[in-house]
Amino acid sequence: QVQLVESGGGLVQPGGSLRLSCAASGFIVRIDTMAWYRQAPGVQRELVAAISPGGITNYADSVKGRFTISRDNRKNTLYLQMNSLKPEDTAVYYCKASQGTYGNYWGQGTQVTVSS
């Protein structure tokens, strides 16, 4: 099993910034794609951004130019730098890690609230 622990969420005003982190531990062989998802109340969970082990990234249109995903493969840690935050970015943010045939793993989520 792989455990994922997110941190860095909180309350921020519109236009502000937050940096989320996700630390992986446990039975790690080789983590493949890592990603951030988010889920607002009453809305289906959606992909925010993903990154391959080599650093190839993919973003949802709604966050392009504002969010930056990165990872430290030596530390098995994933990051999400969120700038110019908007009220519609309010959601629980989840980290996901894929480890080939061993499966996919999810963190417990961290709340991000953008409000004045």
Buried (B, 14 or more C-beta within 10 A) or exposed (E): EBBBBBEBBEEBEEEBEBBBBBBBEEEBEEBEBBBBBBBBEEEEBEBBBBBEEEEEBBBBEEBEEBBBBBBEEEEBBBBBBBBEBEEEBBBBBBBBBBBEEBEEBBBEBBEBBBEE
